[in-house]
C-alpha cells in the first residue's frame, strides 16, 4: 500500500507548479495537433471562416426581408444578389478609374522625379549628377536582381488560380446555406452535446452576437475611413484616388498593420504625383483621422463587441499572420474575440431553481 510520504517531501508550491506545467504541456500538445489539422484543411477552413464573416455582415438584410414576409429562399437569393452587385460596382469603379488615371500618374511621377533630381543638385545637398545616376543604377540593378523571384511568384500565383476559384465557389455555397438555414444547422449541431446543449447554445449565441457586432462595426468604420481618405485624395487631385480609397477600406479590416500599409502606399503615390508638400498634408490628415477613428468611432461602434488591449491585438495579429499569412491576420482578431466571449459565457452556470421548485418554468430547458 502506497503512502503519501513522497508527496509530503515535495513543497506544496512545487507540486502546484508541476500540476500546472503538466496541464499546460497537455494543452500545448492538443493545440499543436489542432493547428496542424487546420493547416491541412486550410482549403476548407479559410473559405468557411470568411463565409461566417460574410454571413454576420449580410444576415441583417436577410432577416429584414424575412420579417417583411419574403420566403427564406427568396430573401437569401436577394441578399446574395445585392452583395454581388455592390462588389461588381466597386470593381468596375476601381478598374475604370485605374485605366483612366494610370498614364497621368506615370507622367506626374516622372515630373516629380525630375524636380527631386534638380533639388538634389541645386539644393543644400549639392549632389553631383553622376552620384544621382549611380544611385538610380543601383536601384535598377536591385530590381533586376529580384526579377527572377518576382516572376516565380507570379507563376506560382497562376498555378493556384484553380484552387482560389474553387475556394470562392465553396465560400459562396457556405454563405448561401448559412443565410438560408443557419438556425436549423445550429439546432442540429446542438443535438450532439446532450445535457450541456443549453450551455453550448448560450455560448454560441453570445459568440455570434459578438461576431455580428464586430463585423458590422468594422465595416462601418472602414467605410468612413475609406470615404474620408478618398475625398481627401480626390480633392488633392491625386491619380488613382478610387483604388487607393478601396485599398484603405479593405486594409482597415486588419487592425494597426493594415492602415499602416495602406497609408504608406497612398502617401508614396501622393508624393510621386503631387510632391513633398501634398504628401505631408495627406499624411497629417491621415494621422488625425486615424486618431479620431481610434478614440471616437472604434469605441462607439466596435467597442461594445471587442474590449482588447492594443498589445493583445498585436499579439493576436502576429500569431494569425504566422499561422495563415495575410488571411490569418485578417480573421485573427474576430476569432479571438469570439472564443473569449464564448468561453466566458460557457463558464457561467445556469440559473438555479427557486426553493421548493422541482421543475423549471415553462418554456425553459433542463441544463
C-alpha positions in Angstrom: 0.0 0.0 0.0 1.4 3.4 -1.1 1.6 6.2 1.4 1.6 9.9 0.9 5.2 10.2 2.3 6.8 11.1 -1.1 4.1 13.7 -1.6 4.9 15.3 1.7 8.6 15.6 0.7 7.6 18.0 -2.2 6.8 21.6 -1.2 3.1 22.5 -2.0 4.2 25.3 -4.3 6.4 23.0 -6.4 3.6 20.4 -6.5 1.1 23.0 -7.8 3.7 24.3 -10.4 4.2 20.7 -11.6 0.5 20.2 -11.9 0.1 23.4 -13.9 3.1 22.5 -16.0 1.6 19.1 -16.9 -1.7 20.7 -17.8 0.0 23.4 -20.0 2.1 20.7 -21.8 -1.1 18.7 -22.5 -2.9 21.8 -23.7 0.0 22.7 -25.9 0.0 19.2 -27.5 -3.7 19.4 -28.2 -3.4 22.9 -29.6 -0.4 21.9 -31.8 -2.4 19.0 -33.3 -5.4 21.2 -33.8 -3.3 23.8 -35.7 -1.8 21.0 -37.8 -5.3 19.7 -38.7 -6.5 23.3 -39.6 -3.4 23.8 -41.7 -4.0 20.6 -43.6 -7.6 21.6 -44.1 -6.9 25.3 -44.9 -8.5 24.9 -48.3 -11.8 24.3 -46.4 -11.3 26.2 -43.2 -10.4 29.6 -44.7 -13.5 29.8 -47.0 -15.7 28.7 -44.1 -14.3 31.3 -41.8 -14.7 34.1 -44.5 -18.3 32.8 -45.1 -19.1 33.2 -41.4 -17.9 36.8 -41.5 -19.9 37.5 -44.6 -23.0 35.8 -43.1 -22.6 38.0 -40.0 -22.5 41.1 -42.2 -25.3 40.1 -44.6 -27.8 38.4 -42.2 -29.5 41.6 -41.0 -30.7 42.2 -44.6 -31.9 38.6 -44.9 -33.7 38.9 -41.5 -35.4 42.1 -42.6 -36.6 40.6 -45.8 -37.9 37.6 -43.9 -39.7 39.8 -41.4 -41.3 41.6 -44.4 -42.9 38.4 -45.4 -40.5 37.1 -48.0 -39.7 33.3 -48.1 -36.3 32.4 -46.8 -35.1 31.1 -50.2 -36.0 34.4 -51.9 -34.6 36.5 -49.1 -31.3 34.7 -49.3 -31.1 35.0 -53.1 -31.9 38.7 -53.0 -29.3 39.3 -50.3 -26.6 37.5 -52.3 -27.5 39.4 -55.5 -27.3 42.7 -53.6 -23.8 41.8 -52.3 -22.7 40.7 -55.7 -24.0 44.0 -57.2 -22.0 46.0 -54.7 -18.8 44.1 -55.3 -19.3 44.3 -59.1 -19.9 48.1 -59.0 -16.9 48.7 -56.8 -14.7 46.6 -59.0 -15.9 48.4 -62.1 -15.3 51.8 -60.5 -11.8 50.9 -59.4 -10.9 49.4 -62.8 -12.3 52.3 -64.8 -10.5 54.9 -62.7 -7.2 53.0 -62.7 -7.2 52.6 -66.5 -8.1 56.2 -67.0 -5.7 57.8 -64.5 -2.6 55.5 -64.6 -1.0 57.3 -67.6 -1.4 60.6 -65.8 0.2 59.1 -62.7 3.2 58.0 -64.7 3.7 61.4 -66.2 3.3 63.1 -62.8 5.8 60.7 -61.2 8.3 61.5 -63.9 7.8 65.2 -63.4 8.3 64.8 -59.6 11.4 62.7 -60.2 12.9 65.5 -62.3 12.0 68.1 -59.7 13.6 66.0 -56.9 16.7 65.5 -59.0 17.0 69.2 -59.7 16.6 69.9 -56.0 19.3 67.4 -55.0 21.7 69.1 -57.4 20.9 72.8 -56.7 19.6 72.4 -53.1 21.6 72.3 -49.8 22.9 68.8 -50.5 24.8 69.9 -53.7 25.0 66.3 -55.1 26.6 65.7 -58.4 24.6 64.3 -61.3 26.9 61.4 -61.5 26.1 60.4 -57.9 22.4 60.6 -58.5 22.8 58.4 -61.7 24.8 55.9 -59.6 22.1 55.7 -57.0 19.4 55.2 -59.7 21.6 52.5 -61.4 21.9 50.7 -58.0 18.1 50.7 -57.6 17.6 49.4 -61.1 20.2 46.6 -60.5 18.4 45.6 -57.3 15.1 45.4 -59.1 16.6 43.3 -61.9 18.2 41.0 -59.3 14.8 40.4 -57.8 13.1 39.9 -61.2 13.5 36.1 -61.1 11.9 35.9 -57.7 9.1 38.2 -58.8 8.5 36.1 -61.9 8.5 32.9 -59.9 5.9 34.4 -57.5 3.7 35.3 -60.4 3.9 31.9 -61.9 3.2 30.2 -58.6 0.2 32.5 -58.2 -1.1 31.5 -61.6 -0.7 27.8 -60.6 -3.0 28.1 -57.7 -5.7 30.1 -59.6 -7.9 27.0 -59.8 -7.7 26.5 -56.1 -8.6 30.1 -55.5 -11.6 29.7 -57.8 -12.7 26.6 -56.0 -12.4 28.3 -52.7 -14.6 31.2 -53.9 -17.3 28.7 -55.0 -17.1 26.9 -51.7 -17.3 30.3 -49.9 -20.5 31.3 -51.9 -22.2 28.0 -51.2 -21.4 28.1 -47.4 -22.6 31.7 -47.2 -25.8 30.9 -49.0 -26.8 28.0 -46.8 -25.8 29.8 -43.6 -28.1 32.7 -44.6 -30.9 30.3 -45.5 -30.7 27.5 -43.0 -28.4 28.9 -40.2 -31.0 28.3 -37.4 -31.7 24.7 -38.5 -28.0 24.0 -38.8 -27.4 25.3 -35.3 -30.2 23.2 -33.9 -28.9 20.1 -35.5 -25.4 20.9 -34.2 -26.6 21.2 -30.6 -28.0 17.7 -30.6 -24.5 16.3 -30.3 -23.9 17.9 -26.9 -26.7 16.2 -24.9 -27.1 17.6 -21.4 -24.7 20.5 -21.9 -26.5 21.7 -25.0 -28.1 24.7 -23.2 -24.6 26.0 -22.2 -23.3 25.5 -25.7 -26.3 27.2 -27.1 -25.9 30.2 -24.8 -22.1 30.4 -25.6 -22.7 30.1 -29.3 -25.4 32.8 -29.4 -23.1 35.1 -27.4 -20.3 34.4 -29.8 -22.5 35.1 -32.8 -23.7 38.4 -31.3 -20.0 39.4 -30.7 -19.1 38.4 -34.3 -22.0 40.3 -35.8 -21.3 43.5 -33.9 -17.6 43.3 -34.7 -18.1 42.7 -38.4 -20.8 45.3 -38.9 -19.0 47.8 -36.8 -15.7 47.2 -38.6 -17.3 47.6 -42.0 -18.9 50.9 -40.9 -15.7 52.3 -39.6 -13.7 51.1 -42.6 -16.3 52.7 -44.9 -16.0 56.0 -43.1 -12.2 55.8 -43.2 -12.1 54.9 -46.9 -14.6 57.6 -47.9 -12.8 60.4 -46.0 -9.4 59.5 -47.4 -10.9 59.1 -50.9 -12.4 62.6 -50.7 -9.0 64.0 -49.5 -7.1 62.3 -52.3 -9.7 63.4 -54.9 -9.6 67.0 -53.6 -5.8 67.0 -53.9 -6.0 65.8 -57.5 -4.1 62.6 -56.8 -4.5 60.0 -59.6 -5.9 56.6 -58.7 -7.8 58.0 -55.7 -10.6 55.5 -56.1 -8.3 52.4 -56.0 -6.4 53.9 -53.1 -9.7 54.6 -51.2 -10.8 50.9 -51.7 -7.3 49.8 -50.6 -7.7 51.8 -47.4 -11.2 50.4 -46.9 -10.0 46.8 -47.1 -6.8 47.4 -45.1 -8.9 48.8 -42.2 -10.1 45.2 -41.5 -6.6 44.4 -40.3 -6.1 46.4 -37.1 -3.0 48.6 -36.8 -1.0 46.8 -39.5 -3.5 47.3 -42.3 -3.8 51.0 -42.1 0.0 51.4 -41.8 0.5 49.5 -45.1 -2.4 51.3 -47.0 -1.4 54.7 -45.6 2.2 54.1 -46.7 1.1 53.2 -50.3 -1.2 56.2 -50.5 1.4 58.6 -49.2 4.0 57.3 -51.7 1.6 57.7 -54.6 0.8 61.3 -53.4 4.5 62.0 -53.1 5.2 60.8 -56.6 2.2 62.5 -58.2 1.9 65.8 -56.3 5.2 66.3 -54.5 6.5 66.5 -50.9 4.2 69.2 -49.6 1.0 67.4 -50.6 2.4 64.2 -49.2 3.0 65.8 -45.9 -0.5 67.3 -45.9 -2.1 63.9 -46.7 0.0 62.2 -44.0 -1.1 64.7 -41.4 -4.8 64.3 -42.4 -4.4 60.5 -42.3 -2.9 60.6 -38.8 -5.6 63.0 -37.4 -8.4 60.9 -39.0 -6.9 57.7 -37.6 -6.8 59.1 -34.1 -10.4 60.2 -34.4 -11.3 56.7 -35.5 -9.4 55.1 -32.7 -10.8 57.3 -30.0 -14.3 58.0 -31.3 -15.6 55.6 -33.9 -14.0 52.4 -32.7 -15.2 52.8 -29.0 -18.7 53.8 -30.1 -19.3 51.3 -32.9 -16.9 48.3 -32.3 -16.2 48.8 -28.6 -19.4 47.1 -27.4 -18.2 43.8 -29.0 -14.4 43.9 -28.5 -12.5 45.0 -25.4 -9.0 44.0 -26.3 -5.8 45.9 -25.2 -3.7 47.1 -28.2 -0.9 44.7 -27.0 -3.3 41.8 -27.1 -4.4 42.8 -30.7 -0.8 43.0 -31.8 0.0 39.5 -30.4 -3.1 38.0 -31.9 -2.3 39.5 -35.3 1.3 38.2 -35.1 0.0 34.6 -34.3 -2.6 34.8 -37.0 -0.1 36.1 -39.6 2.5 33.4 -38.7 -0.1 30.6 -38.9 -2.0 31.7 -42.0 -0.4 34.8 -43.6 -2.5 37.8 -44.5 -5.7 35.9 -44.3 -4.8 34.7 -40.8 -4.1 38.2 -39.7 -7.4 39.4 -41.1 -9.5 36.9 -39.2 -7.3 36.6 -36.0 -8.9 39.4 -34.0 -12.6 38.4 -34.6 -11.7 34.7 -33.9 -10.0 35.7 -30.6 -12.9 37.9 -29.6 -15.5 35.1 -30.4 -13.6 32.5 -28.5 -13.1 34.8 -25.5 -16.8 35.7 -25.3 -17.9 32.1 -25.9 -15.7 30.7 -23.1 -16.7 33.5 -20.8 -20.4 32.6 -21.4 -19.9 28.9 -21.2 -18.3 29.1 -17.8 -21.4 30.7 -16.3 -23.6 28.3 -14.5 -27.3 28.2 -15.5 -29.7 29.9 -13.0 -30.7 27.8 -10.1 -34.3 26.9 -9.4 -36.1 28.8 -6.5 -36.5 26.9 -3.3 -39.4 24.5 -3.5 -39.5 24.2 -7.3 -38.7 20.8 -8.8 -39.3 21.8 -12.4 -38.0 24.8 -14.3 -40.5 27.4 -15.5 -42.4 26.7 -18.7 -40.5 27.3 -21.9 -37.1 26.7 -20.4 -34.8 23.6 -20.8 -33.0 21.5 -18.3 -29.2 22.2 -18.3 
